[in-house]
Amino acid sequence: ESDSEVLLNIFAHELQIQERHALSPDHIFKAVAGVHSRVRGGYAAVALVLGYGVVAFRDPHG
């Protein structure tokens, strides 16, 4: 069983709460930091952010 959809929804929510004027790489990094602060356990994710490219991240403890 996978929690990929939950992880994606948390990442999407973190992106949505960033400044909405224009998405920047800094906003994406802040969203990943938000995921790290909200999610516990082991995880790794790869996502496509339209207009920016692929972002990959994993839990801070690797």
DSSP file (Angstrom, degrees, kcal/mol; ACC not computed):
  #  RESIDUE AA STRUCTURE BP1 BP2  ACC     N-H-->O    O-->H-N    N-H-->O    O-->H-N    TCO  KAPPA ALPHA  PHI   PSI    X-CA   Y-CA   Z-CA
    1    1 A E              0   0    0      0, 0.0     2,-0.4     0, 0.0     0, 0.0   0.000 360.0 360.0 360.0 145.7    0.0    0.0    0.0
    2    2 A S        -     0   0    0      1,-0.0     3,-0.3     4,-0.0     4,-0.1  -0.940 360.0-159.4-127.2 143.7    1.2    3.5   -0.8
    3    3 A D     >  +     0   0    0     -2,-0.4     4,-2.4     1,-0.2     5,-0.2  -0.006  56.2 123.1-104.0  26.9    0.5    6.9    0.6
    4    4 A S  H  > S+     0   0    0      1,-0.2     4,-2.6     2,-0.2     5,-0.2   0.875  71.3  51.4 -58.1 -41.2    1.7    8.7   -2.5
    5    5 A E  H  > S+     0   0    0     -3,-0.3     4,-2.4     2,-0.2    -1,-0.2   0.897 110.0  49.5 -66.3 -38.8   -1.6   10.5   -3.1
    6    6 A V  H  > S+     0   0    0      2,-0.2     4,-2.2     1,-0.2    -2,-0.2   0.933 111.9  48.5 -63.6 -45.6   -1.5   11.8    0.5
    7    7 A L  H  X S+     0   0    0     -4,-2.4     4,-2.3     1,-0.2    -2,-0.2   0.909 111.6  49.9 -60.9 -43.2    2.1   13.0    0.1
    8    8 A L  H  X S+     0   0    0     -4,-2.6     4,-2.8     1,-0.2    -1,-0.2   0.903 109.6  51.4 -62.3 -41.9    1.2   14.7   -3.2
    9    9 A N  H  X S+     0   0    0     -4,-2.4     4,-2.4     2,-0.2    -2,-0.2   0.882 109.6  49.5 -64.7 -38.0   -1.8   16.4   -1.6
   10   10 A I  H  X S+     0   0    0     -4,-2.2     4,-2.4     2,-0.2    -1,-0.2   0.926 112.4  47.8 -65.5 -44.0    0.4   17.8    1.2
   11   11 A F  H  X S+     0   0    0     -4,-2.3     4,-2.0     2,-0.2    -2,-0.2   0.923 112.3  49.6 -61.4 -44.6    2.9   19.1   -1.3
   12   12 A A  H  X S+     0   0    0     -4,-2.8     4,-2.2     1,-0.2    -2,-0.2   0.902 110.6  50.2 -62.5 -41.4    0.2   20.7   -3.4
   13   13 A H  H  X S+     0   0    0     -4,-2.4     4,-1.6     1,-0.2    -1,-0.2   0.920 108.8  51.8 -62.8 -43.1   -1.3   22.3   -0.2
   14   14 A E  H  < S+     0   0    0     -4,-2.4     4,-0.3     1,-0.2    -1,-0.2   0.870 110.1  49.6 -62.6 -36.1    2.1   23.7    0.7
   15   15 A L  H >< S+     0   0    0     -4,-2.0     3,-1.2     1,-0.2    -1,-0.2   0.899 107.8  54.8 -66.4 -39.6    2.5   25.1   -2.8
   16   16 A Q  H 3< S+     0   0    0     -4,-2.2    -2,-0.2     1,-0.3    -1,-0.2   0.809 102.3  55.7 -66.1 -30.3   -1.0   26.7   -2.5
   17   17 A I  T 3< S+     0   0    0     -4,-1.6    -1,-0.3    -5,-0.1    -2,-0.2   0.523  90.1  95.3 -84.3  -2.6   -0.2   28.6    0.7
   18   18 A Q  S <  S-     0   0    0     -3,-1.2     5,-0.1    -4,-0.3    -3,-0.0  -0.332 101.0 -67.1 -74.3 166.9    2.8   30.3   -0.9
   19   19 A E        -     0   0    0      1,-0.1    -1,-0.2     3,-0.1     3,-0.2  -0.334  46.9-149.5 -54.1 134.7    2.5   33.7   -2.4
   20   20 A R  S    S+     0   0    0      1,-0.2     3,-0.2    -3,-0.1    -1,-0.1   0.401  72.6  92.0 -95.6   2.5    0.3   33.4   -5.4
   21   21 A H  S    S-     0   0    0      1,-0.3     2,-0.3     0, 0.0    -1,-0.2   0.981 107.8 -19.3 -62.9 -57.9    1.7   36.1   -7.6
   22   22 A A        -     0   0    0     -3,-0.2    -1,-0.3     2,-0.0     2,-0.2  -0.936  69.8-120.3-153.3 127.5    4.2   34.0   -9.5
   23   23 A L        -     0   0    0     -2,-0.3    -3,-0.1    -3,-0.2    -8,-0.0  -0.478  36.0-177.5 -69.7 134.9    5.6   30.6   -8.5
   24   24 A S     >  -     0   0    0     -2,-0.2     4,-1.7     1,-0.1     3,-0.4  -0.833  43.6-102.7-126.9 166.2    9.4   30.6   -8.1
   25   25 A P  H  > S+     0   0    0      0, 0.0     4,-2.5     0, 0.0     5,-0.2   0.870 122.5  59.0 -55.9 -35.4   11.9   28.0   -7.2
   26   26 A D  H  > S+     0   0    0      1,-0.2     4,-2.3     2,-0.2     5,-0.2   0.887 102.7  51.9 -61.9 -38.6   12.1   29.4   -3.7
   27   27 A H  H  > S+     0   0    0     -3,-0.4     4,-2.1     2,-0.2    -1,-0.2   0.896 109.3  50.2 -63.2 -39.5    8.3   28.8   -3.3
   28   28 A I  H  X S+     0   0    0     -4,-1.7     4,-2.1     2,-0.2    -2,-0.2   0.919 110.4  48.9 -65.6 -43.4    8.9   25.2   -4.4
   29   29 A F  H  X S+     0   0    0     -4,-2.5     4,-2.2     1,-0.2    -2,-0.2   0.889 110.9  50.7 -63.3 -39.0   11.7   24.7   -1.9
   30   30 A K  H  X S+     0   0    0     -4,-2.3     4,-2.1     2,-0.2    -1,-0.2   0.872 108.2  52.9 -65.9 -36.2    9.5   26.2    0.9
   31   31 A A  H  X S+     0   0    0     -4,-2.1     4,-2.0     2,-0.2    -2,-0.2   0.908 108.5  49.3 -65.0 -41.4    6.8   23.8    0.0
   32   32 A V  H  X S+     0   0    0     -4,-2.1     4,-2.4     2,-0.2    -2,-0.2   0.914 109.6  52.0 -63.1 -42.0    9.2   20.9    0.3
   33   33 A A  H  X S+     0   0    0     -4,-2.2     4,-1.8     1,-0.2    -1,-0.2   0.881 107.5  53.4 -61.0 -37.3   10.3   22.2    3.7
   34   34 A G  H  X S+     0   0    0     -4,-2.1     4,-1.3     2,-0.2    -1,-0.2   0.888 106.9  50.9 -63.9 -39.3    6.6   22.3    4.6
   35   35 A V  H >X S+     0   0    0     -4,-2.0     4,-2.4     1,-0.2     3,-0.5   0.937 108.5  52.5 -61.3 -46.2    6.2   18.7    3.7
   36   36 A H  H 3< S+     0   0    0     -4,-2.4    -2,-0.2     1,-0.2    -1,-0.2   0.866 110.0  48.4 -58.6 -36.7    9.2   17.8    5.9
   37   37 A S  H 3< S+     0   0    0     -4,-1.8    -1,-0.2     1,-0.2    -2,-0.2   0.755 118.7  38.7 -76.7 -22.7    7.7   19.6    8.8
   38   38 A R  H << S+     0   0    0     -4,-1.3     2,-0.4    -3,-0.5    -2,-0.2   0.719 104.7  69.9 -99.0 -24.0    4.3   17.9    8.4
   39   39 A V     <  -     0   0    0     -4,-2.4     2,-0.3    -5,-0.2     4,-0.1  -0.804  58.3-165.2-107.0 136.7    5.2   14.3    7.5
   40   40 A R        +     0   0    0     -2,-0.4     2,-0.1     2,-0.1    -3,-0.0  -0.855  50.2  31.2-114.2 152.2    6.8   11.7    9.7
   41   41 A G  S    S-     0   0    0     -2,-0.3     2,-0.4     2,-0.0    20,-0.2  -0.441  98.5 -36.1  99.5-174.4    8.4    8.5    8.6
   42   42 A G        +     0   0    0     -2,-0.1     2,-0.3    17,-0.1    -2,-0.1  -0.708  67.1 147.3 -91.0 134.9   10.2    7.4    5.5
   43   43 A Y        -     0   0    0     -2,-0.4    16,-2.5    -4,-0.1     2,-0.3  -0.988  25.3-168.7-159.0 157.4    9.2    8.7    2.1
   44   44 A A  E     -A   58   0A   0     -2,-0.3     2,-0.3    14,-0.3    14,-0.3  -0.977  15.4-176.4-146.6 144.0   10.5    9.8   -1.3
   45   45 A A  E     -A   57   0A   0     12,-3.2    12,-2.4    -2,-0.3     2,-0.4  -0.993  18.2-165.4-145.1 149.0    8.7   11.6   -4.0
   46   46 A V  E     +A   56   0A   0     -2,-0.3     2,-0.3    10,-0.2    10,-0.2  -0.997  22.2 174.1-130.9 128.8    9.1   12.8   -7.6
   47   47 A A  E     -A   55   0A   0      8,-3.0     8,-3.1    -2,-0.4     2,-0.6  -0.972  29.0-131.3-137.2 150.2    6.6   15.4   -8.9
   48   48 A L  E     -A   54   0A   0     -2,-0.3     2,-0.7     6,-0.2     6,-0.2  -0.904  15.8-162.0-100.3 122.2    6.3   17.4  -12.1
   49   49 A V  E >>  -A   53   0A   0      4,-3.3     3,-2.6    -2,-0.6     4,-2.5  -0.915  29.1-121.2-104.0 109.2    5.5   21.1  -11.5
   50   50 A L  T 34 S+     0   0    0     -2,-0.7     4,-0.0     1,-0.3    -2,-0.0  -0.205  94.2  14.4 -55.6 132.0    4.1   22.4  -14.7
   51   51 A G  T 34 S+     0   0    0      1,-0.1    -1,-0.3     0, 0.0    -3,-0.0   0.312 129.0  54.2  87.4  -8.3    6.2   25.2  -16.1
   52   52 A Y  T <4 S-     0   0    0     -3,-2.6     2,-0.3     1,-0.3    -2,-0.2   0.684  96.8-123.7-125.0 -40.5    9.2   24.5  -13.8
   53   53 A G  E  <  -A   49   0A   0     -4,-2.5    -4,-3.3     2,-0.0     2,-0.4  -0.904  47.8 -20.5 129.8-157.9   10.2   20.9  -14.1
   54   54 A V  E     -A   48   0A   0     -2,-0.3     2,-0.4    -6,-0.2    -6,-0.2  -0.735  48.0-166.8 -95.8 136.0   10.7   17.9  -12.0
   55   55 A V  E     -A   47   0A   0     -8,-3.1    -8,-3.0    -2,-0.4     2,-0.4  -0.987   5.6-174.5-121.5 134.1   11.2   18.1   -8.2
   56   56 A A  E     +A   46   0A   0     -2,-0.4     2,-0.3   -10,-0.2   -10,-0.2  -0.981  10.8 159.5-127.8 139.9   12.4   15.2   -6.2
   57   57 A F  E     -A   45   0A   0    -12,-2.4   -12,-3.2    -2,-0.4     2,-0.3  -0.987  15.6-166.3-153.6 160.1   12.7   15.0   -2.4
   58   58 A R  E     -A   44   0A   0     -2,-0.3   -14,-0.3   -14,-0.3   -22,-0.1  -0.886  44.4 -66.3-140.4 172.7   12.9   12.4    0.4
   59   59 A D    >   -     0   0    0    -16,-2.5     3,-2.1    -2,-0.3   -17,-0.1  -0.246  50.0-112.8 -61.8 151.3   12.5   12.4    4.1
   60   60 A P  T 3  S+     0   0    0      0, 0.0    -1,-0.1     0, 0.0   -18,-0.1   0.706 116.0  56.2 -60.6 -20.4   15.3   14.4    6.0
   61   61 A H  T 3         0   0    0    -20,-0.2    -2,-0.1     1,-0.1   -19,-0.1   0.423 360.0 360.0 -94.7   1.6   16.7   11.1    7.5
   62   62 A G    <         0   0    0     -3,-2.1   -20,-0.1   -19,-0.1    -1,-0.1   0.415 360.0 360.0  57.1 360.0   17.1    9.6    4.1
